[in-house]
Amino acid sequence: MTIPGSVTNIGEYAFKDAKKLRRVYLAEGLESIGRQAFSGCKLLQYVEIPSTVNKIEYNAFETVSHSAILYFQGPPPEGIGNIGLPRGTTIVRPAAYAAEWANVSVPYYVKVVPEPSEVSPDARDWSLVDGVEAHSGVIAADETWTADKIHVVSGWITVTNGVTVTVERGALVKFCPGQGLSLIHI
């Protein structure tokens, strides 16, 4: 689901207990996320939060998926330590705001990791994030990219002749900056 930039506030309980919500993309322009806005969205695995969000209310993400990834595009918003993230959740913070994120206090069971392109475009950086599978290099045997993971193309991929890469319906595939896919036909 994508929330357009014309929306500046997601109200209290807006998507509470939404049973099929898996991925949410919040556009630049959004400023705040209300109390328990996404609480109870047990299948919610990925949320992209724009740099314009400056406040997240209490328990906004309570009981989302235990492997959820919140990918922040800006500095830590007010209230970040009390948004109700379950054990196993990962926050990906942007390189440009590393200093602001350095002193953020979140529960000990929530991982805060740098965005992978900050360190290198290497797959090892994405291995820190639960629920993410990194792909790079030559694919020489058939593969299936499943819908239960976020697939990150962290380095150029070359698919050799006769090999099939199946991307399941609903699978999320993201490309790190400057990365891509090439096919070899002999």
PEVENCOR-V660426 format. One record per run of one state. SS is the DSSP state (H for helix, E for strand, L for the rest). FROM is the first residue (numbers start at 0). TO is the last residue. If there is no record, write none. Layout:
BEGIN
SS,FROM,TO / SS,FROM,TO
END
This chain:
BEGIN
L,0,0 / E,1,2 / L,3,7 / E,8,9 / L,10,21 / E,22,25 / L,26,30 / E,31,32 / L,33,44 / E,45,48 / L,49,53 / E,54,55 / L,56,67 / E,68,71 / L,72,76 / E,77,77 / L,78,78 / H,79,81 / L,82,88 / E,89,92 / L,93,93 / H,94,100 / L,101,109 / E,110,113 / L,114,114 / H,115,118 / L,119,121 / H,122,125 / L,126,130 / E,131,138 / L,139,141 / E,142,144 / L,145,148 / E,149,158 / L,159,163 / E,164,166 / L,167,170 / E,171,174 / L,175,179 / E,180,182 / L,183,185
END
